[in-house]
Amino acid sequence: MDTTAIKNGFDRSANTYDQARRQLVPGFDDFYGAAVACLRFQPRDAFRVLDLGAGTGLLSWLISERFTQARFTLLDLSEAMLAQAQARFASAPERFTFVAADYSESLAGQYDVVVSALSIHHLTDACKQTLFQRVYTLLPTGGMFMNADQILGATPDIEKSYRDTWMEQVRRAGISEVDLTAALERMREDQSATLDAQLAWLREAGFGEVKCWYQEGRFAVFSGLKR
């Protein structure tokens, strides 16, 4: 798939992305909190994390704060976003590796957990299914894939409700018109899928213990374990 428009949108927003994130994700603390809390490790465990569409490194940072021995590979299309991530982790360079690449094209390596936040919804449904299959091959038995992402409403009416509620919430949160316009421009490239479809695709890829940990409107956290 052509990801040029997606890359360009995130390149333009790199400097202000984190600043607007809390306003653009209603329930920010619960959403990201669930993404970290569902990881099946102890705080001092050493394990390898691949962060797909890592952007400025927000999710990796939250995980790294809880799991201080984990090591991370942050993969993203946008060099500008990864530059922000590198600045974020400048004090601990030995724990973080940064790769500018399109994860929808190929993946390699071995990781104990693969994570993603607010990225995979940019892929077509076919690409999502292929990605879930590729992720499965990167994990050891018992390894985890966790996706914290936007989902599509199960019906047109539910999707409209999700969008209307989200618009009301972000305006109430005080989002600037500049940041809202940039977000809406990026969202033109969205290709969200329903939660039920994605849980089914995880099972089809071979994952077991497939579970949704959090869902509020269009935001959900779900995972599966390699059997």
N, C-alpha and C positions, 0 to 999 in steps of 0.2 A: 504494500500500500504506500501511497505518496504521503510522507510525513512532513513535507517542507513547510506547509502552512502552520502545522502544530509547532514545529521548531521555531519558526519566526515569531509566533505569538508569545512563546515563553521567553525567547531572547529579549523581546521588547519589555517584558514585565519583570525581568530578573531582579532589578534593583528594589522593586516595591512589593514583590510577591509575598514575602513573609509578613510584612506590615499589614497587608490586607487579609491574610489567611484567616485570622480569628473572626473577622467580620463576615467573610464569605462562607464560613462553615458554621452554621448554627449548631450549638452543642459541641463546639470544638473540643473542650476538655473531655467530654464523655466519649466522643468519636475516637480521638487519638489515645485516650486512656484505655479504651477497650482494645485497640490495636496492640498496645504494649502489654497489657495484662494477660492477653490470651496466649502469649508465647510461653512454651512449656520448658522453662529453664529456671535455675536458681540464680540469684544476683551475681554470684562469683563464678558461674560456669563460663568456660571458654568455648565459644562456638563461632561459626562463620556465617555471615549474613550477606545476602545479595539483595540490594534495594533497587527494584526496577522503576525507572522513571523517578529517580531520587530527587530531582530538582535541586533545591537549595539545601537539601539534607535534613529537613525538619524531622521526618520520621526516624531516620537513622540517629539523629541527635537524641530524640526522646528515648529510643531503645538503648543507646549507649550510656545514657545517664542512669538507667536502671541496671544494665548488665555491663559492668565495668571492664570485663575481660573479653567481651565480644570484639570481633574484627569485622570490618565492613568493606564491601565493594559497592560503590555507588555508581549506577549506570544511568545515563540520561542522554537524550538527543542534543540538548542545548548546552553548548560550551559556556554560555553566559550564566546559566543556572549552576553548573558545576563549579564555576569560579566562585560563586557565593558560598557553595558548600565547602570548598577548599579553605576559604577564609574562616568559616565557622569552626573548622576542625584543625586550624593551624597549630594549636597547642599540643596536639597528639597525632602527628602525621603517621606514626607507625601503626596506628589502628585503622587507617582509612585509605582506600585506594579509589581512584576516580577514573571512570571510563566513559568517553563520549562515543556513544554508539546507539543504534536503533535495535532495541531488544525484540522488536517484532520480526526481525530478519534472522537472527541466530542467537544462541546462547551456548556458553561453554563453562566448564569448571565444575567443582563440587562444593556444595554449601549445606549447612545444617538447617538453615531456614531461608526461604525466599519471601520477601515482603514487597508490598507496593502500596502507595497511597495516592489516590486521586490521579491516576495515570492510565490504567488499563481501559477505562471507558472511552478512550480515544480510538481504540482498535475496532475493526469490524467484528461481527460475531464470529465469523470463520477464523479470523486471526486470534481472537480470544481463545477459542477452542484449541487451536494449534499451540498457542503459548502455554496453556495449562498442561498440555502433553509434554512440551519441552521442559517446563519447570519440573515436572515429575521425574524426568531423567537426571536432573541435577542433584536430587536429594538422596540421602541414605534412607534405609528403612526406618520409619519413625520420624523422618524429617518433615518439616511443616511448611506449607505455603499459606500466607495470610495476605488478604487483599482488603484494604480499606478504601472504599470507592463510592462513586455515584452510581445509582441504579435507576433503571427505567420503571415507571409505574406499570403495574400489571395490565391496566386498561387505559385508554385515552383519558377518561375522566380522572383516574387516579394520578396519571402523569400531569395533567393540568393542575390538579390540587397540589402536587409536589412543587411545581414551578411557581404557582401563585403564592403559596406559603413561604417558599424560599425568598422570593422577591420582597415580600412584606418583612420577613425577618432581617434580611441584610440591610434594608433601608432603616429599620428600627435600630439596628446596631450602629448606624452612623457611617456606613460605607460612603466614600467619596464618589462623586459621579465619574471621576477619571478612573478609579479602580473598578467601579461597577461596569463601565463601558468596556474596559479591557477584559474583564471576566466574561462578559456577554459575547465579546468578539471571539475569545478562545472557545467558548461553548458552542460556537457554530460548527466546530470540528468534532463535537461529541457524538459518540455512537453507543450510548449506554444500552445495557441489556437488563432484563428483569433479574431480580435476585434468584427466583426459582430456576430460571434458565442457567444461570452461572453455577448454582449448586449442582445442578444435573450435569453440567459439563465437567466439573471437578470429579464427580463420581465416574463419568465415562472415561476420564483420563487415568483412572485407577486409584484416586484418592479415597481413603476411608475416613471415618469420623468427621464427615463434612458437617459444618455447623455455622450458623449465623450467631455472632456474639453481640451484635448491636445493630439496630436499625431505627432511624428516626427520619421520616420523610424519604428524601432521595439519597441519604447517606447510610451506608451499611459496612460492617466489618464481618468478614467470613473467612473460613479456613478449611483446610483438609490436611490429613497426614498420609505420608506414603506408606503403603502396606507392604 
